[in-house]
Structures are given as C-alpha cells and as structure tokens.
Amino acid sequence: MRRSGIGGGLIAEAERRAIAFGCYSTYVDTFSFQGPDFYPKFGYEVFGMLDYPPDNKRIFFKKRLLAEEA
C-alpha cells in the first residue's frame, strides 16, 4: 500500500487526536530497512539511533505538535 496516501493520512489523524488530547509532541521509531525516509516528509526529525538489529539501525524521530508558550 506504499505511496497510496494511507500512511500520511494515518499520521495526520494521529497528530490531530494527540493535539485534541493536549499532547505537545510525538515520537515514532522505525528500522533502517523499513521506512526511514517516510517520517521526515511529515516534519519528523531524528533524535536517536541504535545499532539494532544486527547490520541495521533502529531510528527514533520526534515532532513538536504545538508551539511552546512564551
């Protein structure tokens, strides 16, 4: 189902619900062999990486949902 828009729609809905619940940020993780190029398209930034599983990486992404109050 890649490139059909389903993933982007799921992310948008999850973020909308998170904001409704008062969440100010979110994080996701994926593996280097799955979809590390997918999340940056939606504003996610890498904040951590593990050398796991062998010969691959687990990549952690974060995104601020609400602007910080001054």
Phi and psi in degrees as a GROMACS rama.xvg file:
@    title "Ramachandran Plot"
@    xaxis  label "Phi"
@    yaxis  label "Psi"
@TYPE xy
-59.6253  147.487  ARG-2
64.9236  19.685  ARG-3
-99.8895  -5.72817  SER-4
92.7802  -6.17944  GLY-5
-65.1104  -44.2564  ILE-6
-62.134  -45.3316  GLY-7
-62.3638  -38.9942  GLY-8
-65.012  -40.169  GLY-9
-64.7008  -42.5799  LEU-10
-62.7182  -46.4176  ILE-11
-59.3011  -43.3142  ALA-12
-68.7146  -41.1225  GLU-13
-62.9352  -41.9329  ALA-14
-66.4571  -40.4753  GLU-15
-60.3115  -45.1506  ARG-16
-67.1248  -38.9291  ARG-17
-61.2438  -43.914  ALA-18
-62.4397  -41.8885  ILE-19
-61.2974  -30.696  ALA-20
-86.1163  -0.5888  PHE-21
90.5732  11.672  GLY-22
-72.0221  141.447  CYS-23
-107.305  -10.6701  TYR-24
-155.665  170.537  SER-25
-146.293  160.162  THR-26
-141.82  152.999  TYR-27
-138.206  162.095  VAL-28
-138.343  153.442  ASP-29
-149.879  177.524  THR-30
-109.593  154.674  PHE-31
-60.1105  -23.3022  SER-32
-93.0731  -0.180136  PHE-33
-103.019  -68.4437  GLN-34
-163.109  50.9022  GLY-35
-67.776  -16.8871  PRO-36
-88.2055  -9.09678  ASP-37
-74.0874  -50.6587  PHE-38
-67.0001  -38.1113  TYR-39
-58.9075  -25.4673  PRO-40
-62.7628  -19.7422  LYS-41
-111.731  17.1517  PHE-42
91.8034  9.5485  GLY-43
-83.9543  142.667  TYR-44
-119.968  142.798  GLU-45
-68.1103  132.281  VAL-46
-125.774  -2.40615  PHE-47
-170.632  159.315  GLY-48
-153.315  138.37  MET-49
-120.823  144.169  LEU-50
-82.2684  76.7097  ASP-51
-161.923  138.281  TYR-52
-71.0789  174.809  PRO-53
-49.0307  135.373  PRO-54
67.6794  14.6572  ASP-55
-142.721  -177.168  ASN-56
-135.346  149.043  LYS-57
-101.898  125.292  ARG-58
-115.52  130.535  ILE-59
-107.835  131.774  PHE-60
-119.866  149.846  PHE-61
-132.17  159.082  LYS-62
-153.669  132.532  LYS-63
-81.749  130.331  ARG-64
-94.1363  -36.6946  LEU-65
-120.929  143.708  LEU-66
-66.6458  144.624  ALA-67
-68.9145  139.815  GLU-68
-80.8111  138.491  GLU-69
